């Protein structure tokens, strides 16, 4: 459907766009909460996998075919 009204589609001006962004960020900050387990952040950054909140144990198998051949 084509917009046939005279109303501006975007924020209108740069100042209005910045004001809208500021208000959205301000509203989001009121709902932010702290990380429940800050000690697990390093594990997540390192690529650890979790399932249903439990840390999955990694197997020590080589990931690629070449690594498997070298290990044999």
Buried (B, 14 or more C-beta within 10 A) or exposed (E): EEEEEEEEEEEEEEEEEEEEEEEEEEEEEEEEEEEEEEEBEEEEEEEEEEEEEEEEEEEEEEEEEEEEEEEE
